[in-house]
Amino acid sequence: MTRKILLITGASRGLGKNAALAAARNGIDVILTYRSQRAEADAVVADIAALGAKAAALQLDVGDSAAFPAFADAVRAVLAREWRRDAFDFLVNNAGVGIHASFAETSEAQFDELMRIHLKGPFFLTQALLPLLADGGRIINLSSGLARFSLPGYAAYATMKGGVEVLTRYLAKELGGRGIAVNTVAPGAIATDFGGGVVRDNADINQFVAANTALGRVGMPDDIGGVIASLLSDDNRWINAQRIEASGGMFL
């Protein structure tokens, strides 16, 4: 049986790395992207190979939509070279950055950066890759618990993630004719280096999150990667156009 292939953005670290490894454990091959951390991306490729799956790493800045046509060409080339195929099966729009600033102090430059990376990027990258995405495939877009609950300092970031959730529903509607299911995964606060590692490294914030989470702790990367990988399984083929929050029950 032909192995499925996942393309996941921003997988040299954090949740993307965890999701890539979880997919590999489920027998899925991986094309992962990195922006600048080539050595880290190569290490993830090696980890995936050790799990018995095939992987390749490609450079991509999701905030630079002008580069997407060339990136699509690179994906087409690596599919032909490494897999002897002309399509991949799953796309996970994961890459992102965190900017913490109050609404009153958010600059246009910060807003525009978040928009390019979190909203414009997934929109036009998905568009550029559609010819290479197999019929019957899946798309997962990463949102955030912050699109449901509100914490000061994340107005711009959460606004983009709200847009991603709307985009997910439209993609599901428009791509349904090709049998492509599209869903959103919305993590809660996770202890990674995202946003400067504030949830992981700031004891007060860590305690605040844990106290407001039904399961009594902050999230870990392993809490999210498996969720993403499981949505790519045949068992979940009928889940479509849904927002799935993986937050341990934050702010219920």
C-alpha positions in Angstrom: 0.0 0.0 0.0 1.3 3.4 -0.9 2.3 5.5 2.1 0.6 8.8 2.7 2.7 12.0 2.7 2.2 14.9 5.0 3.5 18.4 4.3 3.7 20.4 7.5 5.0 24.0 7.9 7.2 25.1 10.8 8.2 21.7 11.9 11.8 22.2 13.0 10.7 22.7 16.6 7.7 22.8 18.9 4.3 21.6 18.0 5.2 21.2 14.3 8.1 18.9 15.2 5.9 16.9 17.6 3.1 16.5 15.0 5.6 15.4 12.4 7.0 12.7 14.6 3.5 11.6 15.7 2.5 11.3 12.0 5.7 9.3 11.3 4.8 6.9 14.1 1.5 6.4 12.4 3.2 5.4 9.2 3.0 8.7 7.4 6.0 10.2 5.4 6.7 13.8 6.0 7.8 16.9 4.1 8.6 19.5 6.7 9.5 23.2 6.3 11.7 25.4 8.3 12.4 29.2 8.1 16.0 29.4 9.3 16.8 26.5 11.5 18.2 24.1 8.9 20.2 22.0 11.4 17.2 21.5 13.6 15.1 20.5 10.6 17.7 18.0 9.4 17.6 16.5 12.9 13.9 16.1 12.7 14.3 14.4 9.3 16.8 12.0 11.0 14.4 11.3 13.8 11.6 10.5 11.3 13.9 8.2 9.4 14.7 6.4 12.7 11.0 5.8 13.1 10.9 4.0 9.7 9.3 6.8 7.7 10.8 8.9 4.9 11.2 12.7 5.3 12.6 15.8 3.6 13.1 19.3 4.7 12.4 22.4 2.6 13.1 26.1 3.5 10.0 28.3 3.6 9.1 31.7 5.1 5.3 31.5 5.3 5.3 35.3 5.7 6.6 35.7 2.2 3.8 34.8 -0.2 5.8 35.8 -3.2 8.0 32.8 -2.6 5.1 30.3 -2.7 5.2 29.5 -6.5 8.8 28.6 -6.2 8.1 26.6 -3.1 5.4 24.6 -4.9 8.0 23.8 -7.6 10.4 22.6 -4.9 7.6 20.4 -3.4 6.9 19.0 -6.9 10.6 18.2 -7.4 11.1 16.5 -4.0 7.9 14.4 -4.5 9.2 13.2 -7.9 12.8 12.6 -6.6 12.1 11.0 -3.3 8.7 9.4 -3.7 8.2 9.1 -7.5 4.9 10.8 -7.0 3.2 13.9 -8.2 1.0 14.7 -5.2 1.0 14.6 -1.4 -2.0 13.7 0.9 -2.1 16.0 3.9 -1.3 19.7 4.5 -0.9 21.1 8.0 -0.6 24.9 8.2 1.3 25.1 11.5 4.1 27.7 11.2 3.7 30.8 13.3 5.1 33.4 15.7 3.9 34.9 18.9 3.8 38.6 19.5 2.5 39.9 22.9 1.3 43.5 22.9 -1.7 45.2 24.4 -4.3 46.4 21.9 -3.4 50.0 22.6 0.3 49.4 21.9 0.1 47.0 18.9 1.9 48.6 16.0 0.9 48.3 12.4 4.2 46.5 11.7 3.3 43.9 14.4 -0.2 43.5 13.0 1.1 43.2 9.4 3.7 40.5 10.4 1.0 38.5 12.2 -1.3 38.8 9.3 1.3 37.7 6.7 2.4 34.7 8.7 -0.9 33.5 10.3 -3.6 34.4 7.8 -2.3 35.5 4.4 0.3 32.8 4.5 -2.0 29.8 5.0 -4.5 31.3 2.6 -2.1 31.6 -0.3 0.2 28.7 0.5 -2.8 26.4 0.5 -3.9 27.9 -2.8 -0.4 27.4 -4.3 -0.3 23.8 -3.2 -3.8 22.8 -4.2 -2.6 21.3 -7.6 -0.2 19.0 -5.6 -2.7 18.0 -2.9 -4.3 14.6 -3.7 -8.1 14.2 -4.0 -9.4 12.7 -0.8 -6.7 14.4 1.2 -6.8 16.5 4.4 -5.9 20.0 5.5 -5.4 21.0 9.1 -5.1 24.7 10.1 -3.7 25.6 13.5 -5.7 28.2 15.5 -5.5 28.9 19.2 -7.6 28.8 22.3 -7.3 32.5 22.2 -9.8 32.7 19.4 -12.4 31.4 22.0 -11.3 33.1 25.2 -9.6 36.4 25.6 -6.4 37.3 27.4 -4.9 40.8 27.3 -1.9 41.1 24.9 -3.1 38.9 22.1 -5.7 40.9 20.3 -3.9 40.9 16.9 -2.7 37.3 17.2 -6.2 36.0 18.1 -7.8 38.1 15.3 -5.7 36.2 12.8 -6.6 32.9 14.3 -10.3 33.8 14.2 -9.8 34.4 10.5 -8.1 31.0 10.1 -11.1 29.4 11.7 -13.5 31.0 9.2 -11.1 30.1 6.3 -11.2 26.5 7.4 -15.0 26.3 6.9 -14.8 27.9 3.5 -12.0 25.6 2.4 -14.1 22.6 3.6 -17.0 23.9 1.5 -15.1 24.6 -1.6 -12.8 21.6 -1.6 -15.5 19.1 -0.6 -16.0 18.2 -4.2 -12.5 16.8 -4.3 -13.1 14.8 -1.1 -10.7 17.0 0.9 -11.6 17.4 4.5 -10.5 20.6 6.3 -10.4 21.1 10.1 -8.9 23.5 12.7 -6.9 22.4 15.7 -6.8 25.0 18.4 -4.2 24.4 21.1 -4.4 26.0 24.5 -1.4 27.3 26.3 1.5 24.9 25.6 5.0 24.8 27.3 7.2 25.4 24.2 9.6 28.1 23.1 6.7 29.8 21.3 6.4 33.4 22.1 9.7 33.4 23.9 8.8 30.4 26.0 6.6 32.4 28.3 4.2 29.6 29.3 7.1 27.2 29.8 9.5 29.5 31.6 7.4 32.0 33.5 6.3 30.3 36.8 3.5 32.8 37.5 2.0 32.3 34.0 2.5 28.6 34.2 0.6 28.5 37.5 -2.1 30.8 36.2 -2.8 28.5 33.2 -2.8 25.4 35.3 -5.2 26.9 37.8 -7.6 27.8 34.9 -7.4 24.4 33.2 -9.8 21.6 34.1 -7.0 19.0 33.9 -4.8 21.1 36.3 -1.7 21.7 34.3 -0.3 23.5 31.2 -0.2 21.6 27.9 2.8 19.9 26.5 3.8 19.3 22.9 2.8 15.6 23.2 -0.7 16.8 24.0 -1.1 18.3 20.6 1.0 16.3 18.1 -1.1 13.2 18.5 -4.3 15.2 18.0 -3.1 16.5 14.7 -1.8 13.0 13.6 -5.1 11.3 14.6 -7.1 13.7 12.4 -5.1 12.4 9.5 -6.1 8.8 10.2 -8.8 6.9 8.2 -10.8 6.6 11.4 -11.4 10.4 11.4 -12.2 10.8 7.6 -15.7 12.0 8.3 -14.7 14.9 10.6 -14.9 18.0 8.5 -15.1 21.8 8.9 -14.7 21.5 12.7 -12.8 23.5 15.3 -11.2 21.0 17.7 -9.7 22.6 20.8 -7.0 20.8 22.6 -6.5 22.8 25.8 -7.2 20.5 28.6 -10.3 22.5 29.3 -9.1 26.1 29.7 -11.6 28.7 31.0 -14.6 26.4 31.0 
